[in-house]
Amino acid sequence: MSDASHKQTGEKELRLFLVAGEHSGDALGGKLIAALKQRYDGTLTLAGVGGEDMAHEGFASLFPIEDVAVMGPMSILPRLPRIMRRVYQTVDAALAFKPDAVVIIDSPEFTHPIAKRIRKRAPDIPIIDYVSPSVWAWRPGRAKRMRRYVDHVLALLPFEPDAHARLGGPACTYVGHPLIEKLDAIERADGAALSRRLGLAAEKPVLLVLPGSRTSEVTRLVDVFGDAVARVSAQQPIEVVIPAVRHVRDLIVAKTATWAVRPHIVDAASADKYAAMRLARAALAASGTVTLELALAQTPSVVAYRVDKLIANLRFLLKVPSVVLANLVLGKNVYPEYLQEACTAEALSAAILPLLGDTPERRAQLEALAGTPGKLRLASSSPSIAAADTVLAVVSAQPGAGKSRRGGPM
C-alpha cells in the first residue's frame, strides 16, 4: 500500500503534546513530526519538550532538553529537584494546551511521571508511549502498571507486542526500529574505499572495536578490549579500526596510545562507521544498539559489557536469556556475550579468534545474521510513518474524536 493511500484528512486542528527527555528521543520525535505532517492533511499544532531534531521541524520546546537529559537512576539523583520542577511545568503546560493526545517518547524516568499526572488530572486525554520500557527484561510488573496511564505503546522491537500482551500491559504496536531506515546506507557502505583511505594491509583481517559511546562505558571496557586485542594479534596479525563518537574520541585516543596494535580511529557519526562494519572480519563490541547495526551489516561479533557494582548486584532481576539486542531480535544467542566478571581478555580473545578464520563458529553466525533484516523490516512504510499512522489511529478511535477539547473542562 502506498503512503498516499493512508493519508488522513483533517477537517480540524489536530493538537498533539510531545515530550522527549533526551537526545535519542528527540531524534525519534523529529522524524515523527515530519511523518505527521506528511500523513495529516489538516492543521497540526504541536507543543511540549524536545531538542534540536524536533526544532528543525518547527517545534518550540518549553525548555532546553539538556535540563532533563540524564541516563539512569544514579545520574538522576543529583538533579532530581530540577527534573521534578520540569515535570510539574510540563504537566501544567500539557493541560493548558488541551491536546487531542499526548505522546511521550522514551526516557521513562522523566516522561512516565508526566504521563501519570496528566492521566490523574485529565483522564480523557489519550497518552501514547513511543518506545517501550524494557519490561521484558526486568521489572515486568511495570507493564501492567502502565495500563493505568498509557493507552498505546509504539514498540521499536518486534517481540515487544507479545511481551506486553503476556505481561498484561497496554495495547502495543510494532512500528519498527529506526535502524531500518539506515539499512540501505549500511548495505551501500564501501569498506574497500575505507581500507584504501586508511592504508590497511590487505593481508591482515580487520577487527572492529566498539568500546561504547558513553564515557562510563569506554572507561570500563577500553583497557580489557586492548588486552584482548593484544592477545589476538599475538596469534593473528590484524588491523584494528575504532569508530568513535566525538565526546569520547579524545579518551579513546589516549587509552589506545599504548595498544599492541595502534587502531585507526574513524568518526562514528560519518559513513565510515558502516563502511568499517562491512569491511571488518569480526567485531568486539559493547552491548547496546550497535549490536543491531552489526547484525544488519552481517558482521560476526563478540559482545561484552561491564556496569558498576550497584547495578551489577541487580542482575538477578533480569528476565531474559541475553542482554544483547541482536540476540533478542533473532530469538537465539548468536553473538556470544561476556558480562561483568566474565568480561576478561582471555575469554574475549578466545571468542574472537575463530571469527577471523573460515570456521564453524563464523559460518554459524553468518547464517543466523542473514535473517536480521527480515526480523526488523516492516511490511510497508517506514518506522516514522508507521508511528505517525498509529498515533493518528489512536486519536481517531477516541470517543468524540474530531471535536476540539478546547471547550471542555480540565
C-alpha positions as CSV (number, residue, x, y, z in Angstrom):
1,M,0.0,0.0,0.0
2,S,1.3,3.4,-0.9
3,D,1.8,6.1,1.7
4,A,-0.7,8.3,-0.1
5,S,-3.4,5.7,0.4
6,H,-3.1,6.1,4.2
7,K,-3.2,9.9,4.4
8,Q,-5.7,11.1,6.8
9,T,-7.7,14.2,6.0
10,G,-8.0,16.6,9.0
11,E,-11.1,18.8,8.9
12,K,-9.9,20.4,12.1
13,E,-6.9,21.4,14.0
14,L,-5.0,18.4,15.5
15,R,-3.3,19.3,18.7
16,L,-0.5,17.0,20.0
17,F,1.7,17.4,23.0
18,L,5.0,15.7,22.6
19,V,7.5,15.0,25.4
20,A,11.1,13.8,24.7
21,G,13.5,13.6,27.6
22,E,16.9,13.0,25.9
23,H,18.6,13.2,22.5
24,S,17.7,9.8,21.0
25,G,14.1,10.5,21.9
26,D,14.4,13.9,20.2
27,A,15.7,12.1,17.1
28,L,12.6,9.9,17.1
29,G,10.4,12.9,17.8
30,G,11.8,14.9,14.8
31,K,11.0,12.0,12.4
32,L,7.6,11.6,13.9
33,I,6.7,15.2,13.4
34,A,7.9,15.1,9.8
35,A,5.8,11.9,9.2
36,L,2.7,13.5,10.9
37,K,3.0,16.5,8.6
38,Q,3.0,14.1,5.7
39,R,0.1,11.9,6.9
40,Y,-2.3,14.5,8.4
41,D,-3.9,16.8,5.8
42,G,-5.0,19.5,8.2
43,T,-3.7,21.9,10.7
44,L,-1.2,20.3,13.0
45,T,-0.4,22.2,16.2
46,L,2.3,20.9,18.5
47,A,3.7,21.8,21.9
48,G,5.9,20.1,24.6
49,V,9.5,19.3,25.2
50,G,12.1,18.4,22.6
51,G,15.6,19.1,21.2
52,E,17.3,20.1,18.0
53,D,15.8,17.5,15.7
54,M,12.3,18.4,16.7
55,A,13.2,22.1,16.5
56,H,14.2,21.5,12.9
57,E,10.6,20.6,12.2
58,G,9.4,23.9,13.7
59,F,8.8,22.5,17.2
60,A,9.2,25.0,20.1
61,S,10.3,23.4,23.3
62,L,9.1,24.6,26.7
63,F,12.8,24.4,28.0
64,P,16.1,23.0,26.8
65,I,16.1,19.3,26.7
66,E,19.5,19.3,28.4
67,D,17.7,20.2,31.6
68,V,16.4,16.7,31.9
69,A,18.6,14.6,29.6
70,V,20.1,12.2,32.1
71,M,20.7,8.5,31.9
72,G,19.8,6.0,34.7
73,P,18.8,6.5,38.3
74,M,22.3,7.2,39.6
75,S,22.6,10.2,37.2
76,I,19.1,11.4,38.1
77,L,19.5,11.7,41.9
78,P,21.8,14.8,42.0
79,R,19.4,16.6,39.6
80,L,16.2,15.3,40.9
81,P,14.8,18.7,42.3
82,R,15.3,20.4,38.9
83,I,13.9,17.5,37.0
84,M,10.8,17.4,39.2
85,R,10.2,21.1,38.6
86,R,10.4,20.4,34.9
87,V,7.9,17.5,35.3
88,Y,5.3,19.8,37.0
89,Q,5.9,22.6,34.5
90,T,5.4,20.1,31.6
91,V,2.2,18.7,33.1
92,D,0.7,22.2,33.6
93,A,1.7,23.2,30.1
94,A,0.1,20.0,28.7
95,L,-3.2,20.6,30.5
96,A,-3.3,24.3,29.4
97,F,-2.6,23.2,25.8
98,K,-5.7,20.9,25.8
99,P,-4.2,18.4,23.4
100,D,-6.0,15.7,21.4
101,A,-3.3,13.3,22.6
102,V,0.0,13.3,24.5
103,V,3.0,11.4,23.0
104,I,5.8,10.6,25.5
105,I,9.0,9.5,23.8
106,D,11.3,7.1,25.7
107,S,13.1,8.4,28.9
108,P,10.7,6.7,31.3
109,E,12.3,8.3,34.3
110,F,11.1,11.7,33.0
111,T,8.2,11.0,30.8
112,H,6.2,8.5,32.8
113,P,5.8,10.7,35.9
114,I,4.4,13.3,33.5
115,A,2.0,10.8,31.9
116,K,0.8,9.7,35.3
117,R,0.0,13.2,36.4
118,I,-1.7,14.1,33.2
119,R,-3.9,11.0,33.4
120,K,-4.9,11.8,37.0
121,R,-5.9,15.4,36.2
122,A,-7.3,14.8,32.7
123,P,-8.2,11.1,32.2
124,D,-9.9,11.7,28.8
125,I,-6.6,12.7,27.1
126,P,-5.1,9.6,25.3
127,I,-1.5,9.0,26.1
128,I,0.8,7.2,23.7
129,D,4.3,5.9,24.7
130,Y,6.8,5.9,21.8
131,V,9.5,3.3,22.9
132,S,8.5,0.6,25.3
133,P,10.5,0.4,28.6
134,S,12.3,-2.9,28.8
135,V,9.6,-4.6,30.8
136,W,10.5,-7.9,29.0
137,A,14.0,-7.7,30.6
138,W,13.4,-6.6,34.1
139,R,10.7,-5.3,36.5
140,P,7.9,-7.0,34.3
141,G,5.3,-5.7,36.7
142,R,5.7,-2.3,35.1
143,A,3.8,-3.4,32.0
144,K,0.5,-3.9,33.9
145,R,1.0,-0.7,35.9
146,M,1.5,1.2,32.6
147,R,-2.1,0.4,31.7
148,R,-3.3,3.0,34.2
149,Y,-1.7,5.9,32.4
150,V,-0.7,4.7,28.8
151,D,-3.3,3.9,26.2
152,H,-0.9,2.6,23.5
153,V,2.7,1.7,23.1
154,L,4.7,2.2,19.9
155,A,7.3,-0.6,20.0
156,L,10.7,-0.5,18.4
157,L,11.4,-4.2,18.8
158,P,9.3,-6.9,17.0
159,F,8.9,-9.1,20.1
160,E,7.5,-6.3,22.4
161,P,3.8,-6.5,21.4
162,D,3.7,-10.1,22.5
163,A,5.6,-9.2,25.7
164,H,3.1,-6.6,26.6
165,A,0.2,-8.9,25.9
166,R,1.8,-11.7,28.0
167,L,2.5,-9.3,30.9
168,G,-0.9,-7.5,30.8
169,G,0.5,-4.2,29.5
170,P,-1.2,-1.6,27.3
171,A,-2.1,-2.2,23.7
172,C,1.2,-2.3,21.7
173,T,2.0,-1.9,18.0
174,Y,5.4,-2.7,16.5
175,V,6.2,0.4,14.4
176,G,9.8,-0.6,13.5
177,H,13.3,0.2,14.8
178,P,14.8,3.5,13.3
179,L,17.8,1.4,12.2
180,I,15.6,0.0,9.4
181,E,15.8,3.4,7.8
182,K,19.6,3.1,7.7
183,L,19.6,-0.4,6.1
184,D,20.3,1.0,2.6
185,A,23.2,3.1,3.9
186,I,24.6,0.0,5.7
187,E,24.3,-2.2,2.6
188,R,25.8,0.5,0.3
189,A,28.8,1.3,2.6
190,D,32.1,0.9,0.8
191,G,34.5,-1.0,3.0
192,A,37.1,-1.2,0.3
193,A,37.3,2.5,-0.2
194,L,37.8,3.0,3.6
195,S,40.5,0.4,3.6
196,R,42.4,2.2,0.8
197,R,42.0,5.6,2.6
198,L,43.3,4.2,5.9
199,G,46.1,2.3,4.2
200,L,45.2,-1.0,5.7
201,A,47.3,-4.1,4.9
202,A,45.3,-6.3,2.6
203,E,46.6,-9.5,4.1
204,K,45.5,-8.6,7.6
205,P,41.9,-9.2,8.7
206,V,40.2,-6.1,10.2
207,L,39.0,-6.3,13.8
208,L,36.4,-3.6,14.5
209,V,36.4,-2.5,18.2
210,L,33.4,-0.6,19.6
211,P,34.0,0.2,23.3
212,G,30.9,2.3,23.7
213,S,29.5,5.8,23.2
214,R,29.4,7.0,26.8
215,T,32.4,7.9,28.9
216,S,31.5,5.4,31.6
217,E,31.3,2.5,29.0
218,V,34.6,3.4,27.4
219,T,36.3,3.7,30.8
220,R,35.1,0.3,31.9
221,L,35.8,-1.5,28.7
222,V,38.6,0.0,26.7
223,D,41.5,-1.5,28.8
224,V,40.2,-5.0,28.7
225,F,39.4,-4.6,25.0
226,G,43.0,-3.5,24.5
227,D,44.4,-6.6,26.3
228,A,42.1,-8.8,24.2
229,V,43.4,-7.1,21.0
230,A,47.0,-7.8,22.2
231,R,46.2,-11.5,22.7
232,V,44.5,-11.8,19.3
233,S,47.4,-10.0,17.5
234,A,49.9,-12.3,19.1
235,Q,48.3,-15.2,17.3
236,Q,46.9,-13.5,14.2
237,P,48.3,-10.2,12.7
238,I,45.3,-7.8,12.4
239,E,44.3,-4.3,11.6
240,V,42.1,-2.5,14.2
241,V,39.5,0.1,13.4
242,I,37.6,2.0,16.1
243,P,34.6,4.2,15.2
244,A,34.4,6.9,18.0
245,V,31.7,9.5,18.7
246,R,33.0,13.0,19.2
247,H,32.6,13.3,23.0
248,V,34.7,10.1,23.8
249,R,37.2,10.4,20.9
250,D,39.9,12.0,23.0
251,L,39.5,9.4,25.7
252,I,39.8,6.6,23.2
253,V,42.8,8.2,21.6
254,A,44.6,8.4,25.0
255,K,43.6,5.0,26.1
256,T,44.7,3.2,22.9
257,A,48.0,5.0,22.5
258,T,49.9,2.1,24.0
259,W,47.9,-0.8,22.4
260,A,49.9,-3.6,20.8
261,V,48.1,-2.7,17.6
262,R,47.6,1.0,17.0
263,P,44.0,1.4,16.0
264,H,42.7,3.5,13.1
265,I,40.1,5.8,14.7
266,V,37.2,7.0,12.5
267,D,34.2,9.2,13.0
268,A,31.3,7.2,14.3
269,A,28.9,9.9,13.1
270,S,30.0,9.5,9.4
271,A,29.6,6.9,6.7
272,D,32.9,5.4,7.9
273,K,31.1,3.6,10.7
274,Y,29.1,1.4,8.4
275,A,32.0,1.1,6.0
276,A,34.1,-0.3,8.8
277,M,31.3,-2.7,9.8
278,R,31.2,-4.0,6.2
279,L,35.0,-4.2,6.0
280,A,35.6,-5.9,9.3
281,R,36.2,-9.6,9.5
282,A,34.9,-9.5,13.1
283,A,33.9,-7.0,15.8
284,L,34.4,-6.7,19.5
285,A,31.5,-4.5,20.8
286,A,30.0,-3.1,23.9
287,S,26.4,-4.3,24.4
288,G,23.8,-1.8,23.0
289,T,22.0,-0.7,19.9
290,V,25.3,-1.1,18.0
291,T,24.8,-4.9,18.1
292,L,21.7,-4.4,15.9
293,E,23.8,-2.3,13.5
294,L,26.4,-5.1,13.4
295,A,23.8,-7.7,12.8
296,L,22.3,-5.7,9.9
297,A,25.8,-5.3,8.5
298,Q,26.3,-9.1,8.8
299,T,29.4,-8.6,10.9
300,P,30.4,-11.6,13.1
301,S,30.9,-10.3,16.6
302,V,31.7,-10.8,20.3
303,V,29.8,-8.6,22.8
304,A,30.9,-7.6,26.3
305,Y,29.7,-5.2,29.0
306,R,30.6,-4.1,32.5
307,V,28.5,-1.9,34.8
308,D,29.2,-0.5,38.2
309,K,28.8,-2.8,41.3
310,L,25.5,-1.4,42.4
311,I,23.8,-2.2,39.1
312,A,25.6,-5.5,38.8
313,N,24.0,-6.6,42.1
314,L,20.6,-6.2,40.4
315,R,21.3,-8.8,37.8
316,F,19.0,-11.3,39.5
317,L,16.1,-9.1,38.3
318,L,16.9,-9.8,34.6
319,K,14.2,-11.9,32.9
320,V,15.8,-12.5,29.5
321,P,18.3,-15.1,28.2
322,S,20.6,-12.4,26.7
323,V,21.2,-8.7,27.2
324,V,22.3,-8.3,23.5
325,L,19.6,-6.7,21.4
326,A,20.6,-8.5,18.3
327,N,20.2,-11.9,20.1
328,L,16.8,-10.9,21.4
329,V,15.6,-9.9,18.0
330,L,16.9,-13.0,16.3
331,G,15.5,-15.2,19.1
332,K,18.8,-17.0,19.8
333,N,22.2,-16.2,21.3
334,V,24.0,-15.7,18.0
335,Y,26.6,-13.2,19.4
336,P,28.5,-14.6,22.4
337,E,28.3,-12.2,25.4
338,Y,30.7,-11.7,28.2
339,L,29.4,-9.7,31.2
340,Q,31.0,-8.4,34.3
341,E,33.5,-10.9,35.7
342,A,33.2,-13.0,32.5
343,C,34.5,-10.0,30.5
344,T,38.2,-10.9,30.5
345,A,40.9,-10.5,27.9
346,E,41.4,-14.3,27.8
347,A,37.7,-15.0,27.2
348,L,37.2,-12.2,24.6
349,S,40.3,-13.2,22.6
350,A,39.4,-16.8,22.6
351,A,35.9,-15.9,21.2
352,I,37.3,-13.5,18.6
353,L,40.0,-15.7,17.0
354,P,37.6,-18.3,15.4
355,L,35.7,-15.5,13.8
356,L,38.7,-14.3,11.9
357,G,39.1,-17.6,10.1
358,D,36.9,-19.9,8.0
359,T,35.4,-21.8,10.9
360,P,32.1,-23.3,12.0
361,E,31.7,-20.5,14.6
362,R,32.0,-17.9,11.9
363,R,29.7,-19.7,9.4
364,A,27.1,-20.2,12.2
365,Q,27.0,-16.5,12.9
366,L,26.7,-15.5,9.3
367,E,23.9,-17.9,8.7
368,A,21.9,-16.6,11.6
369,L,22.7,-12.9,10.9
370,A,21.2,-13.2,7.4
371,G,17.7,-13.2,9.0
372,T,18.2,-9.9,10.8
373,P,16.7,-7.5,8.2
374,G,13.6,-9.7,7.8
375,K,13.1,-9.7,11.6
376,L,13.1,-5.9,11.8
377,R,11.7,-4.9,8.4
378,L,8.1,-3.6,8.2
379,A,5.7,-4.9,5.6
380,S,5.2,-1.4,4.3
381,S,6.2,2.2,5.0
382,S,9.0,3.3,7.4
383,P,9.1,3.3,11.2
384,S,8.3,7.0,11.4
385,I,5.4,6.7,9.0
386,A,4.1,3.6,10.9
387,A,4.4,5.5,14.2
388,A,2.5,8.5,12.8
389,D,-0.2,6.3,11.4
390,T,-0.6,4.6,14.8
391,V,-0.8,8.0,16.6
392,L,-3.5,9.2,14.2
393,A,-5.4,5.9,14.6
394,V,-5.4,6.1,18.4
395,V,-6.6,9.7,18.3
396,S,-9.4,8.8,15.8
397,A,-10.5,5.9,17.9
398,Q,-11.2,8.1,21.0
399,P,-14.8,8.9,21.9
400,G,-15.6,12.4,20.5
401,A,-12.7,12.3,18.0
402,G,-12.8,15.2,15.7
403,K,-14.2,17.5,18.3
404,S,-11.9,20.1,19.9
405,R,-11.0,19.6,23.6
406,R,-10.5,23.3,24.0
407,G,-14.1,23.9,25.1
408,G,-14.1,21.0,27.6
409,P,-13.4,21.2,31.3
410,M,-10.0,20.3,32.7
